[in-house]
Amino acid sequence: MILPPESDEQVVGSVVERISQPVSASGGKVERIDRWGRRRLAFEIDRHQEGYYLLVDVSAEPESMKEVDRVLSLTDQVLRFKALVKAA
């Protein structure tokens, strides 16, 4: 996902917490959080030319990922996100 470039640990922590709540409610867990940091965007998003990239690896049921998609689309701190579901 891409957060605003001025995101600090508090913003990153709140976004990860918002993801982990529906995942843990369905018995899943957050496997890994990879902070790529501040990088230049390929194109401008909401008048931002840079963004804070964050990769979150989650192990959960596909149904709970629908809730994660909904939560991320409603979160103001997230500029863009992409959720991929890997079949077992």
N, C-alpha and C positions, 0 to 999 in steps of 0.2 A: 504494500500500500504506500501511498505518498501522502505525507503530512506537510503542513506549512513549513517553510525553511527555518523559521524561528522557534520550532518545537524544541522543548527541553525534556528532561527526564520525567517531569511531572505529566506532561501531555502524552508522552509515549506510554507511561505507566497507566494512565487512565484509559487510553485506547486498548491496550492489551487486556486490562481488567474487563472492559466492555465485551471483548471477544471471549475471554475465558469464562464468563458467567454462563452464557447459554451452552457452551461446550461442556463444562463440568456438570451442568444440570442433566445432561443426557449421558453422562458416564465417560466422556472423552477427556482429553487433556492437551495442554499446549506443550508440544514436544521441544520446540526451539524458537528462540527469538533472535533474529540476525539483524543488527542495526547497521545499515549501509551508510548512514549519515547523509549529509547535505550534498546534493548533486544538482547539476544543471539539467533542466527539463528539455526534452526534444522540441516541445512547443509550449506556449504560455497556457497556464491553467489558472483561472480566476485571478488574473493579473500577477501571477507568480512566475518568475523565470527560473527559480530554483525550488527544490523540495527536499524533504527529509524522507529517505527511503527506508522502509521497514518490512522485513520478511518474517512472517509468523508461520511456523509449521505446526499444524494441528492434527491430532489423531481423534476422529470423532465419527459418529454416524452421519450419513448424508442428509438426513432430515434436520439435524441440528445446524448444518451448514446453511440451510435456508434462513434460519433465524440469525445466523452470523451475517449473512448478506443483508438482511433487513436492518440489523443494528448498525452496520457500517454505512449503509446508505443514509441513515438518519443522523449519524455523528457529524457534527460541524467541523471537527478537527481533521477529518479525512478528506483530502482533495480528490484522490482516485484510489480505487482498490480493484483487485482481481482475485477471485477465489477459484481455485482449481480443485476438482475432486478426482482423486486417483482411485481407480477401481482395484479391488483386492484380488 
